[in-house]
Each structure stands twice: as structure tokens, then as C-alpha cells.
Amino acid sequence: MVKVKSAAINPVDYKLPRFVIGPVFGLDFSGIVEEIGDNVTNFKVGDAVYGHAHGSLAEKAVSSANKIAKKTDDLTFSEAAALPVAYVTALQGLRLGKVTEGSSVLIIGASGGCGIAAIQLAKAMGAKRIIAICSGKNSQLVKETGATEVVDYTKESELQSFFATNKESIQCVYDAATGSGHGEKYTNASMSLLLKDVGEYVQLNGSAKVWTKGVVLKNLPKHQHLILTDMNTADLEEVSLLLKKINAKPLMNIMPFTEEGLKEGF
């Protein structure tokens, strides 16, 4: 059991209640360990930790020991709480995309939480070309975060020109926009950008049809992936180390833990 010092909210927090009954609000948190189970050996009472637990928007949260990590001194509690869902998802997505030193990466939905995380982690993983698709008003933000190029999706000619002139040139397309509920559809155009035989398209969201094909039937096209985040201690630690490598911190807005603060956050 952890006394919560800070909790973060993500888009999934308002989507889950439509399908699940129970205390599901909040998944990301940081805090101080107050109690441990009999078989827990890698944490002790008093440890500062961050991680994943259903119902983290509370004074206390209960988590499995394999879904938390020790907070390092270079992170505040609020910074640590911002890491789990967005950053572990981005890390695992970029791994699926086989991003390594010198890779080219396209991030769609780049100015959102998962998009910003992907930009930072791609930079830390050594990607040479990091292209961000977002609205023009957020171009400076993504550049400051680490994007080397920005494509404004609100300018149709600019967007179409990018897809037309970058065929078979991208190692990883990390798509945080398609299927998010706002009508974006980048899948077909993105697949045409992948390096022949080795490029990978990683999608965070999808329609019921896509989820059925990807998760139940497991018959998505080759080089197309639908990610289900596997929260674990090793990856929580890894995202912290990667951010430290490039001297970066998660971007966030801090709200008070009040009814008004929660309304503003959501």
C-alpha cells in the first residue's frame, strides 16, 4: 500500500468507466510505501515509488510490486507520477518499432501525452530523424521536446506533400492519433512510408474491428502492431534512465487534488 503524493490522469481514465465497474479512476501515481506484502523483498516501508494501480486518484493506492519502481532523486513526485502510462507505452511502442541509433521515426499525434513521451524517448534512443505530426500551434512545443521536423496536419497540402515525398523512408511510425475518437485515419498512408521489409507501424488506438483483428484474431498485416502496454518495474526504471540521459523531464500541468482540480484535469 502506498500513500499517494501525486497522481496523473490519462485519456484512458475517462474511457475505462464506460466498460468497467469499480474504482478505476486513475492509474498513474507516486508516493511513499506504507505497507508491503509478505513476499515483497525489493521494496520496504518508507520507499519513494511510482507506478501503476487502479484507483490511484485517492489518498492511498494498492499496487503489485512488479508494477512500481523506486523514484530517483532527480524526479519530483509529480514528475514521477507522469511517467507510467504515457512513457512506458511509448517505450514499448518504440521497441516494437525497432528504433535504434540513427533511426527515422514519425510520431502522429505528437503534441499529446504519448506523443511527447515518444519524441523524448526516441531522442534518448538515438533516433536521428524525428518527425512530428501535430497542429501548427504546437510546432514550437514539439521542436523544443526533440522533434527535428514538424508537419502541420491542419494544412492539407503540407500533410499530403509529406506522405507523397517520404515513401519507404521511415523505420517506425508511432501513431497516437488514429482511432482516438476524433476521426483521424493515418494507417494506410503510414504503411506506405515504412522502410521496405523492416519498417514498423505501431498504433495505440483502434476501432472495435482493429482490436478484434489485433488482439483476438492476431491477424493484423505484417509490420503493423496494436500495442497493449505491459506495465513492469524494469520499463518504469528504463524510462527514468532515458529521460535522465537527455536531461529531460515529462511535460505536465499540476492541478490541486480537489473536485475543481479534477474537473480541470479531465
Buried (B, 14 or more C-beta within 10 A) or exposed (E): BBEBBBBBBBBBBEBBEEEEEEEBBBBBBBBBBEEBEEEEEEBEEEBBBBBBBBBBBBEBBEBBBBBBBBBBEEBBBBBBBBBBBBBBBBBBBBBBBBBEEEBBBBBBBBBBBBBBBBBBBBBBBEBEBBBBBBEEEBBEBBBEBBBBBBBBBEEEEBBEEBBEEBEEBBBBBBBBBBBBEEEBEBBEBBBBBBBEEEBBBBBBBBEEEBBEBBEEEEEBEEBBBBBEBEBBBEBBEBBBEBBBEEEBBBBBEEBEEEEEEBEEBE
